[in-house]
Amino acid sequence: MNGFGDRHSTIELHPYAVKYNIYFFKRQYLFWETYTILGDFMAIIKYNTKERELLARIMRAEAVGEGNLGMLMVGNVVVNRALADCLTFKNITTINDAIYQANQFSGTESPLFFSNPTTTELNLADRILKGEYYHPATNALWFYAPASGASCKSTWYDQDLAGSYKSHCFYNPDPGVCTQIH
């Protein structure tokens, strides 16, 4: 420990949000992490600033061609996976876990995923983090875009079709299986 000690500062963003900058030392290096808290009654999942940006980036990479509503639906699926605690998402508890789970989001390989999110994209991510849901992604844990000209399959990986939006098909787990999102 040197002269800086363990410190944190807060910056008010709006009436319900507080931004925490936490500084700490680890192996003689100074680290800085930023967390944003929107108030317990507003945020549906715990997240930090990096995860907010990550959510905005994956929403863009997976659905920029679907417009804002399509990006919001992708955000619903990401957050649902972190909340679900069921099926193949049993040990997925954060936005980071959900996005980087192996073989899940092809958008993580897209050049669209690697640039910083725009203000509009961050605002869309904020809406998801505050609990906005959009049908057919309300309880969806999966989505995909069928080949051009093809329609959605009625089931995908044994899950029922919840509906489609533009070129994406959304699938819900069976009722009673993932009680945290139903």
Buried (B, 14 or more C-beta within 10 A) or exposed (E): EEEEEEEEEEEEEEEBBBBBBBBBEEEEEEEEEEBBBBEEEEBBBBBBBEBBBBBBBBBBBBBBEBEBEBBBBBBBBBBBBBBBBBBBBEEBBBBBBBBBBEEBBEBBEBEBBEEEBEEEBBEBBBBBBBBBBBEBBBBBBBBBBBEEEEEBEEEBEEBEBBBBBEBBBBBBBEEEBBEEBB
